[in-house]
Amino acid sequence: MGIFKKGLIAAGFCLLAGAASATTVFDFRNPYVGGNGVNAWNGDYTMSVDGLTVTATAGVYTSLGAVDKILTSDCASVSGCFKKVTETKAGLGVGYGLRGGAAVNGMPFSFGELITLTFDQEVAFDEVFFTTFGRRAGKGSDFDLFIDGKNVAMEQLIGPGKSYSLTGLTGTSISFGADKFRLPYFGGKTDKFMVAGLKVSEIAKAAEVAAVPLPASAPLLAAGLLGFAALRRRRKAA
């Protein structure tokens, strides 16, 4: 293979390397139902992927008033709050007392269960993946969204694809809440879902990738190599 062809291939690899993504995907689905601590969890609902660590906690919030408000994002730190994180093959949910394997559910009197994911550094949130459960009359679940404890979106419908774009949101924690509650046999809509996965971008790494000038210069390098190759052909023809 000629030196110019080798140079062009090298330039192509430089382009690919420069465009490398800093995206990390967390898969919260536990293939071993009821087996806490597996599927990369450390036993305390702390998971590390690609050097990025996230901790899951269960909490409660209220939808009374114009804006939803978190009462606690971690029931383990509050006396009398018995909500706990649950994990199943469907993802992360919230249980109560000895009740395990539960989804994030609405509660009576305008209260709701909350699952919070806290990172060890600021991240850019890209996309969340849900597992939903059948509702009466074909009505789907929706969720309330919090970033760093602040309500940023209310009653967001979980679509057929069961994913939701989080582009443009950054922070160290993200919370998903369910507040619609239905009494047995009374019909109506109730929120019920589990968080199956989350895609984030590590801001520090993304900045490092963006700061590398090589991707911008690689096309110029390739063009230069092509020019040299053309000049070489002309000399041989002469």
N, C-alpha and C positions, 0 to 999 in steps of 0.2 A: 504494500500500500504506500502511495506517495506521501511525501511530507505534508503537502497541502491538504490532501484528504484527511490525514491524521489531525491536522490543525483544525479543520472544519468540524470533525467529530468532537474534538476537545472543546471547541467553542460551544457546541450544542449541550454538552454535559455541564458546562459552566452556567448556561442559561437555566437548566433544570435545577441545579444546586442552588442558584440564587433565588429561585421561585419557591424554595422549600417552605412548607407551611408550619406555623407554630401552633396548630390546632391540636387539642387533646380531647378525646372522647371517653367519657366515663359511662360504663355499662353497669347499671344498678340491679340488673336481673340476676337473681340467685337461682342457679339450676338445682340447688339442693334445698327444697322447701323446708323451712323451719331450722335450717342449719346456720346459725349465726356465726359470723367470722369467716365464712368462705367467700369465694368470688372476689378475692383481693381485699376484703374488709379485714381490718386488724383486730376485730373482736369488740371494738368500741365505736363502730360505725365511722371509722376514719379510713379513707382509701387513698392510696398514692398511685398515680399514673404519670409517667414521663417527668418525674421530679416535682409534680404538682399534687398537693394534698388537699382533700376535701373531707369535711366532717358533717354528718347528717344528724339533725336533732328534730324532735317533735314538739309542737307548741300549739297555742290557741290564739285566735284573734276574734275581733268583733266587727260586724258590718253595720253597726248602729251609727247613724250620722252620715254626713256627706262623703266621708273618706274612711275606708277600712283602716283599722288600727290593730297592730300586734299587741297582745297582752303579755305574752311570753313566747320566745322562740325556742326555749329549752325547758320543758317541764321537769327535767331531772334536777334543775336548780331551784325549783319553786315548790314549797310545801303545799300539799293538797292537790297538785296537778298530776294526774296519773297517766297522761298520754305518753306513749313511747314509740320509738321507731320500730317498724316491722319490715322484714324483707322476705320476698317470695320470688318465684320464677317470673312474676309479672313486674317486679320492681320494688320501690320503696313506698311504704305507706305509714299510717299512724294507727296504733292499737290503743286499747284502754285496759289498764290493769292486767289481768291474766289473758285478755283476749288478744290473740296473735293473728298474723296473716291478714290484717285488715287494710283496706284502702284508706286514702284521705277522704273523709266524709264531712258533710254538713252536720251542724248541731242545732238543737232547738234554740229559739229565742235570739236569732240573729248572731249566733256564734258559729265558729267553724274551726276545723282542725287544720293544722299547718305543718308542712315539712320544709325545713330550712337546710340549705347546703352552704357551708361556710368554708372559704378557701384560705390558704396560708399566705396569699398575696392577691393583689388586685388582678382581675382577669376581665376579658371582654367576653360577654355571654353571646353565643352564636345561635344555638337551637336546643330546645328541650323535646324529649320524646316521652309520650304517655302510653299507659295501658288503661283503656276505659272499659266500662261495664255496661251492659244493656239497660236501657231506660224504657219506661212505659211510653207508649205513643211515639216511639222513635226519637224522643228528645235526648240530645247528647249532654254531656257534662261540660261545665265551664269552670274556670279557675280565676282566682284573684292573685295578682303578682306584686311582689315586694322586692326591692333592691336595697340592700343595707338597711333594712327595717322600714323603708318608706314605700307606701303604696304608689305604684306607678301605672297600674292598669287594673280594671275591675271587669268581672264577668266576661272573660275572654273564652270564646267557644273553642273546644278541642275538636278540630275538624276530622274528616274521614281518614286523613293520613296520620292522625294522632301525633303530629309534630307541630311545633310553634316556633316561629322565628323570633329570636331575641336580639337581632342585629341592632347595634347602636347603644346597647346597655352595658355598662361597666360597673364593677364594684367588687367587694370581697365576700358578699353573701347574697343569696337569692332564695326567696321563699314562695311556695305555691300553696294556696289555701282553697278550701271548699266550704261554702257557707250555706248552700241551699239544703234544707232538711225536709223530709216527707214522713209524716206519721204513717204507720201501716194502714193499708186499705183506703187511704185518703187521696191517692193519685197525686198528680202534679210532678214537678221536676225536682230532682235532688242531685247534688254534685257527688261524684264518686269516681276516683281515679287513683292510679299509682304512677310514680315517676320512674320510667324505665331507663332513661339515660339523659346525659347532658353533654353538649359540645361547647367547649370554651377555647379561647385563645389567650395564651400567656402574653400579657402586654409587653413585658420586658423583652421576651424573645422576638416578638413581632417587630419591635422597634429595631432590634439588632439586625434582623433580616432586611428591613427596609433601608437601613443605613449602609448596607454593603453596596458599593457602586458598580460591582461586577456585572449584574444583570443589564444595566444600561449600556455598559461598554462592550458587552459581548457581541451585539449585532454589528458594531463598528469593527470589532476584531474579525468577525466572519466576512464582512465586506472587504476588508483589507486582504484577507487570505485569498478571496476570490480574485481580487485584482492582481495579486502576485501570480496566481495560477494562470490567468489570461496572458499576462506579460511573458510568462515562461513559454506558453504555447507559441506565441508570436516569434520568440527568439528561435525556437526549434524549427518553425516553418521557414524562417529566413535562412 
